[in-house]
């Protein structure tokens, strides 16, 4: 069946199980790699966050210039957001001295503000409607704040509330089951369920990543180190994205044409 113009403009993937696996992979990797760079004495925090910002800008420019969903481009952008979102939350806490509860509330307020502006402008928050440049900008701004919020919330649960990283992982795992169960059995609104789950995947993946990686004396888990865990999680994430790309190409053989244009959101 020939695809419509609107379908060709879709810039985000279908929400399937492998989507959530990849999303959790980017959160865990982003947490570990961001900590490895941000707290590296040879690099320094300010150069690290500038590097993270530069990488994010490049990835988002490439994503915005694509004319359709391209798995490698999309997930590279999500990974860049994950790294910079983690650094941003850590910058608020470590460099500016903001308490974890304050940074969590600040980022929660910013995310809510984006949702309000997005809905007021577009009358929908449905990710299946990401088919214009403006909607895509709202989408990526929302994604950025969910990553920053998730990092702050995960640290707040583990440190301020004293749960530790492993207990926090199970707490957020239980929380993420709420929208899943609500959508499946209690007719919870699909859009609300998606963004609820999308936001919670961040502290879930980040808490698990910290449990694996953060070294002594700050870590309360396996303390393997942020460098080794970044390498392992990066390899796993590359494998997951390769599988997504393979399935996408197999299911969409007629759409694998030139995917870039001079302006974001241009019709194919």
C-alpha positions as a Markdown table, in Angstrom:
| # | Residue | x | y | z |
|---|---|---|---|---|
| 1 | Unk | 0.0 | 0.0 | 0.0 |
| 2 | Unk | 1.4 | 3.4 | -0.9 |
| 3 | Unk | 2.2 | 5.6 | 2.1 |
| 4 | Unk | 0.6 | 8.9 | 2.5 |
| 5 | Unk | 2.4 | 12.2 | 2.8 |
| 6 | Unk | 1.7 | 12.4 | 6.5 |
| 7 | Unk | 3.1 | 8.9 | 7.1 |
| 8 | Unk | 6.2 | 9.7 | 5.2 |
| 9 | Unk | 6.7 | 12.7 | 7.5 |
| 10 | Unk | 6.6 | 10.7 | 10.7 |
| 11 | Unk | 9.9 | 11.2 | 12.5 |
| 12 | Unk | 9.6 | 8.9 | 15.5 |
| 13 | Unk | 9.4 | 5.1 | 15.8 |
| 14 | Unk | 6.4 | 2.9 | 16.5 |
| 15 | Unk | 6.0 | 2.3 | 20.3 |
| 16 | Unk | 6.8 | -1.4 | 20.6 |
| 17 | Unk | 8.6 | -3.5 | 23.1 |
| 18 | Unk | 12.0 | -3.0 | 21.4 |
| 19 | Unk | 11.4 | 0.8 | 21.6 |
| 20 | Unk | 11.3 | 0.5 | 25.4 |
| 21 | Unk | 14.3 | -1.7 | 25.5 |
| 22 | Unk | 16.3 | 0.8 | 23.4 |
| 23 | Unk | 15.0 | 3.7 | 25.6 |
| 24 | Unk | 16.1 | 2.0 | 28.8 |
| 25 | Unk | 19.5 | 1.2 | 27.1 |
| 26 | Unk | 20.0 | 4.9 | 26.3 |
| 27 | Unk | 19.2 | 5.9 | 29.8 |
| 28 | Unk | 21.6 | 3.5 | 31.5 |
| 29 | Unk | 24.4 | 4.2 | 29.0 |
| 30 | Unk | 23.8 | 7.9 | 29.1 |
| 31 | Unk | 24.0 | 7.9 | 32.9 |
| 32 | Unk | 27.2 | 5.9 | 33.1 |
| 33 | Unk | 29.0 | 7.7 | 30.2 |
| 34 | Unk | 27.9 | 11.1 | 31.4 |
| 35 | Unk | 29.3 | 10.4 | 34.9 |
| 36 | Unk | 32.5 | 9.0 | 33.3 |
| 37 | Unk | 33.0 | 12.3 | 31.3 |
| 38 | Unk | 31.6 | 14.8 | 33.8 |
| 39 | Unk | 33.6 | 13.6 | 36.8 |
| 40 | Unk | 36.8 | 12.9 | 34.8 |
| 41 | Unk | 39.6 | 15.0 | 36.4 |
| 42 | Unk | 41.4 | 15.1 | 33.0 |
| 43 | Unk | 38.5 | 16.7 | 31.2 |
| 44 | Unk | 36.8 | 18.9 | 33.8 |
| 45 | Unk | 33.1 | 19.6 | 34.3 |
| 46 | Unk | 32.8 | 22.7 | 32.2 |
| 47 | Unk | 34.6 | 21.3 | 29.1 |
| 48 | Unk | 32.6 | 18.1 | 29.6 |
| 49 | Unk | 29.2 | 19.8 | 29.6 |
| 50 | Unk | 30.2 | 21.9 | 26.6 |
| 51 | Unk | 31.2 | 18.7 | 24.7 |
| 52 | Unk | 27.9 | 17.2 | 25.6 |
| 53 | Unk | 26.0 | 20.2 | 24.4 |
| 54 | Unk | 28.0 | 20.3 | 21.1 |
| 55 | Unk | 27.3 | 16.6 | 20.5 |
| 56 | Unk | 23.6 | 17.1 | 21.2 |
| 57 | Unk | 23.3 | 20.1 | 18.9 |
| 58 | Unk | 25.0 | 18.2 | 16.0 |
| 59 | Unk | 22.8 | 15.1 | 16.6 |
| 60 | Unk | 19.6 | 17.2 | 16.7 |
| 61 | Unk | 20.5 | 19.1 | 13.6 |
| 62 | Unk | 20.9 | 15.8 | 11.7 |
| 63 | Unk | 17.7 | 14.5 | 13.1 |
| 64 | Unk | 15.7 | 17.6 | 12.2 |
| 65 | Unk | 17.1 | 17.5 | 8.7 |
| 66 | Unk | 15.9 | 14.0 | 8.0 |
| 67 | Unk | 12.7 | 13.7 | 6.1 |
| 68 | Unk | 11.5 | 10.5 | 7.8 |
| 69 | Unk | 12.3 | 8.2 | 10.7 |
| 70 | Unk | 15.9 | 6.8 | 10.4 |
| 71 | Unk | 16.7 | 4.5 | 13.3 |
| 72 | Unk | 20.4 | 5.3 | 13.6 |
| 73 | Unk | 19.8 | 9.0 | 13.4 |
| 74 | Unk | 16.9 | 9.0 | 15.9 |
| 75 | Unk | 18.5 | 6.8 | 18.5 |
| 76 | Unk | 21.8 | 8.7 | 18.3 |
| 77 | Unk | 19.9 | 11.9 | 19.1 |
| 78 | Unk | 18.2 | 10.2 | 22.0 |
| 79 | Unk | 21.5 | 9.0 | 23.3 |
| 80 | Unk | 22.9 | 12.5 | 23.0 |
| 81 | Unk | 20.0 | 13.9 | 24.9 |
| 82 | Unk | 20.5 | 11.2 | 27.6 |
| 83 | Unk | 24.2 | 12.2 | 28.0 |
| 84 | Unk | 23.5 | 16.0 | 28.1 |
| 85 | Unk | 20.4 | 15.6 | 30.2 |
| 86 | Unk | 22.4 | 13.8 | 32.9 |
| 87 | Unk | 25.1 | 16.4 | 32.8 |
| 88 | Unk | 22.6 | 19.2 | 33.1 |
| 89 | Unk | 21.0 | 17.7 | 36.2 |
| 90 | Unk | 24.5 | 17.1 | 37.7 |
| 91 | Unk | 25.5 | 20.6 | 36.9 |
| 92 | Unk | 22.5 | 22.0 | 38.9 |
| 93 | Unk | 23.4 | 19.9 | 41.9 |
| 94 | Unk | 27.3 | 19.7 | 41.8 |
| 95 | Unk | 28.2 | 23.1 | 40.4 |
| 96 | Unk | 25.3 | 25.3 | 41.3 |
| 97 | Unk | 24.7 | 23.6 | 44.7 |
| 98 | Unk | 21.0 | 23.1 | 44.1 |
| 99 | Unk | 19.5 | 20.5 | 46.4 |
| 100 | Unk | 18.2 | 17.4 | 44.6 |
| 101 | Unk | 14.6 | 18.1 | 45.6 |
| 102 | Unk | 14.9 | 21.6 | 44.2 |
| 103 | Unk | 16.4 | 20.5 | 40.9 |
| 104 | Unk | 13.7 | 17.8 | 40.6 |
| 105 | Unk | 10.9 | 20.3 | 41.2 |
| 106 | Unk | 12.5 | 22.8 | 38.8 |
| 107 | Unk | 12.8 | 20.2 | 36.0 |
| 108 | Unk | 9.3 | 18.9 | 36.7 |
| 109 | Unk | 8.0 | 22.4 | 36.3 |
| 110 | Unk | 9.9 | 23.0 | 33.0 |
| 111 | Unk | 8.6 | 19.7 | 31.6 |
| 112 | Unk | 5.1 | 20.6 | 32.6 |
| 113 | Unk | 5.5 | 24.0 | 31.0 |
| 114 | Unk | 6.6 | 22.4 | 27.7 |
| 115 | Unk | 3.6 | 20.1 | 27.8 |
| 116 | Unk | 1.2 | 23.0 | 28.3 |
| 117 | Unk | 2.8 | 25.1 | 25.5 |
| 118 | Unk | 2.8 | 22.1 | 23.2 |
| 119 | Unk | -0.9 | 21.2 | 23.8 |
| 120 | Unk | -2.0 | 24.9 | 23.7 |
| 121 | Unk | -0.2 | 25.3 | 20.3 |
| 122 | Unk | -0.9 | 21.9 | 18.6 |
| 123 | Unk | -4.0 | 20.6 | 20.6 |
| 124 | Unk | -2.3 | 17.2 | 20.9 |
| 125 | Unk | 0.7 | 15.5 | 22.7 |
| 126 | Unk | 0.4 | 12.4 | 20.6 |
| 127 | Unk | 3.8 | 11.2 | 19.4 |
| 128 | Unk | 2.0 | 9.7 | 16.4 |
| 129 | Unk | 1.3 | 13.2 | 15.3 |
| 130 | Unk | 5.0 | 14.3 | 15.0 |
| 131 | Unk | 4.7 | 15.3 | 11.4 |
| 132 | Unk | 5.7 | 19.0 | 11.4 |
| 133 | Unk | 8.8 | 20.8 | 12.3 |
| 134 | Unk | 7.2 | 22.7 | 15.2 |
| 135 | Unk | 5.8 | 19.5 | 16.7 |
| 136 | Unk | 9.1 | 17.8 | 16.4 |
| 137 | Unk | 10.8 | 20.7 | 18.3 |
| 138 | Unk | 8.3 | 20.4 | 21.1 |
| 139 | Unk | 8.9 | 16.6 | 21.1 |
| 140 | Unk | 12.7 | 16.9 | 21.5 |
| 141 | Unk | 12.4 | 19.7 | 24.1 |
| 142 | Unk | 10.1 | 17.4 | 26.1 |
| 143 | Unk | 12.5 | 14.5 | 25.7 |
| 144 | Unk | 15.4 | 16.7 | 27.0 |
| 145 | Unk | 13.5 | 17.7 | 30.1 |
| 146 | Unk | 12.4 | 14.1 | 30.8 |
| 147 | Unk | 16.0 | 13.0 | 30.9 |
| 148 | Unk | 17.1 | 15.8 | 33.1 |
| 149 | Unk | 14.1 | 15.3 | 35.4 |
| 150 | Unk | 14.7 | 11.5 | 35.5 |
| 151 | Unk | 18.4 | 12.0 | 36.6 |
| 152 | Unk | 17.4 | 14.4 | 39.4 |
| 153 | Unk | 14.5 | 12.2 | 40.5 |
| 154 | Unk | 16.7 | 9.1 | 40.5 |
| 155 | Unk | 19.4 | 10.8 | 42.6 |
| 156 | Unk | 16.8 | 12.3 | 44.9 |
| 157 | Unk | 15.3 | 8.8 | 45.6 |
| 158 | Unk | 18.7 | 7.2 | 46.1 |
| 159 | Unk | 20.5 | 9.9 | 48.0 |
| 160 | Unk | 18.1 | 12.3 | 49.7 |
| 161 | Unk | 15.5 | 9.6 | 50.5 |
| 162 | Unk | 18.3 | 7.2 | 51.4 |
| 163 | Unk | 16.9 | 4.3 | 49.3 |
| 164 | Unk | 20.1 | 3.5 | 47.5 |
| 165 | Unk | 20.4 | 2.7 | 43.8 |
| 166 | Unk | 19.2 | -0.8 | 43.9 |
| 167 | Unk | 16.1 | -0.1 | 45.9 |
| 168 | Unk | 15.4 | 3.0 | 43.8 |
| 169 | Unk | 15.6 | 0.7 | 40.7 |
| 170 | Unk | 12.9 | -1.5 | 42.0 |
| 171 | Unk | 10.8 | 1.5 | 43.1 |
| 172 | Unk | 10.8 | 3.0 | 39.7 |
| 173 | Unk | 10.2 | -0.4 | 38.1 |
| 174 | Unk | 7.0 | -0.7 | 40.2 |
| 175 | Unk | 6.1 | 2.9 | 39.2 |
| 176 | Unk | 6.5 | 2.2 | 35.5 |
| 177 | Unk | 4.1 | -0.7 | 35.8 |
| 178 | Unk | 1.3 | 1.8 | 36.8 |
| 179 | Unk | 0.8 | 3.3 | 33.3 |
| 180 | Unk | 1.3 | -0.1 | 31.7 |
| 181 | Unk | -1.4 | -1.6 | 33.8 |
| 182 | Unk | -3.6 | 1.5 | 33.5 |
| 183 | Unk | -3.4 | 1.5 | 29.7 |
| 184 | Unk | -4.0 | -2.3 | 29.3 |
| 185 | Unk | -6.7 | -2.9 | 31.9 |
| 186 | Unk | -8.2 | 0.5 | 33.0 |
| 187 | Unk | -8.5 | 2.5 | 29.8 |
| 188 | Unk | -5.9 | 5.0 | 30.8 |
| 189 | Unk | -5.4 | 7.6 | 28.1 |
| 190 | Unk | -2.8 | 6.4 | 25.6 |
| 191 | Unk | -0.9 | 9.7 | 25.4 |
| 192 | Unk | -0.8 | 10.1 | 29.2 |
| 193 | Unk | 0.3 | 6.5 | 29.7 |
| 194 | Unk | 3.1 | 6.9 | 27.1 |
| 195 | Unk | 4.6 | 10.1 | 28.6 |
| 196 | Unk | 4.2 | 8.8 | 32.2 |
| 197 | Unk | 6.2 | 5.7 | 31.2 |
| 198 | Unk | 8.7 | 7.6 | 29.1 |
| 199 | Unk | 9.5 | 9.9 | 32.0 |
| 200 | Unk | 9.9 | 7.0 | 34.5 |
| 201 | Unk | 12.2 | 5.0 | 32.2 |
| 202 | Unk | 14.9 | 7.6 | 32.8 |
| 203 | Unk | 15.2 | 7.3 | 36.6 |
| 204 | Unk | 14.7 | 3.5 | 36.3 |
| 205 | Unk | 17.6 | 3.1 | 33.8 |
| 206 | Unk | 19.8 | 5.7 | 35.6 |
| 207 | Unk | 19.3 | 4.1 | 39.0 |
| 208 | Unk | 20.3 | 0.7 | 37.5 |
| 209 | Unk | 23.2 | 2.2 | 35.7 |
| 210 | Unk | 24.5 | 3.8 | 38.9 |
| 211 | Unk | 24.1 | 0.5 | 40.8 |
| 212 | Unk | 26.3 | -1.1 | 38.3 |
| 213 | Unk | 28.9 | 1.6 | 37.7 |
| 214 | Unk | 29.4 | 4.2 | 40.4 |
| 215 | Unk | 32.7 | 3.5 | 42.1 |
| 216 | Unk | 33.5 | 3.7 | 45.8 |
| 217 | Unk | 33.2 | 5.7 | 48.0 |
| 218 | Unk | 30.0 | 7.0 | 46.4 |
| 219 | Unk | 28.6 | 3.8 | 44.9 |
| 220 | Unk | 26.4 | 1.4 | 46.9 |
| 221 | Unk | 26.2 | -1.2 | 44.2 |
| 222 | Unk | 28.6 | -3.3 | 42.3 |
| 223 | Unk | 31.0 | -0.4 | 41.8 |
| 224 | Unk | 32.4 | -1.7 | 38.5 |
| 225 | Unk | 33.2 | 1.8 | 37.3 |
| 226 | Unk | 31.6 | 4.2 | 34.9 |
| 227 | Unk | 34.2 | 3.6 | 32.1 |
| 228 | Unk | 33.8 | -0.2 | 31.9 |
| 229 | Unk | 30.0 | -0.1 | 32.3 |
| 230 | Unk | 29.8 | 2.6 | 29.6 |
| 231 | Unk | 31.7 | 0.3 | 27.2 |
| 232 | Unk | 29.5 | -2.7 | 27.9 |
| 233 | Unk | 26.2 | -0.8 | 27.8 |
| 234 | Unk | 27.4 | 1.0 | 24.6 |
| 235 | Unk | 28.0 | -2.3 | 22.9 |
| 236 | Unk | 24.6 | -3.6 | 24.0 |
| 237 | Unk | 22.9 | -0.4 | 22.8 |
| 238 | Unk | 24.6 | -0.6 | 19.4 |
| 239 | Unk | 23.3 | -4.1 | 19.0 |
| 240 | Unk | 19.8 | -3.2 | 19.9 |
| 241 | Unk | 19.8 | -0.2 | 17.5 |
| 242 | Unk | 21.3 | -2.4 | 14.7 |
| 243 | Unk | 18.4 | -4.9 | 15.3 |
| 244 | Unk | 15.9 | -2.0 | 15.1 |
| 245 | Unk | 17.5 | -0.7 | 11.9 |
| 246 | Unk | 17.4 | -4.2 | 10.4 |
| 247 | Unk | 13.7 | -4.7 | 11.2 |
| 248 | Unk | 12.9 | -1.2 | 9.9 |
| 249 | Unk | 14.6 | -1.8 | 6.6 |
| 250 | Unk | 13.0 | -5.2 | 6.2 |
| 251 | Unk | 9.5 | -3.8 | 6.9 |
| 252 | Unk | 9.9 | -0.6 | 4.9 |
| 253 | Unk | 12.0 | -1.6 | 1.8 |
| 254 | Unk | 10.3 | 1.0 | -0.5 |
| 255 | Unk | 11.0 | 3.9 | 1.8 |
| 256 | Unk | 14.8 | 3.4 | 2.1 |
| 257 | Unk | 15.6 | 6.3 | -0.3 |
| 258 | Unk | 17.4 | 9.5 | 0.4 |
| 259 | Unk | 16.4 | 10.7 | 3.8 |
| 260 | Unk | 17.8 | 14.2 | 4.1 |
| 261 | Unk | 16.8 | 17.6 | 2.8 |
| 262 | Unk | 17.6 | 21.2 | 3.3 |
| 263 | Unk | 14.7 | 22.0 | 5.6 |
| 264 | Unk | 13.3 | 20.0 | 8.5 |
| 265 | Unk | 10.0 | 18.2 | 7.9 |
| 266 | Unk | 10.0 | 18.7 | 4.2 |
| 267 | Unk | 7.7 | 16.2 | 2.3 |
| 268 | Unk | 9.4 | 13.3 | 0.5 |
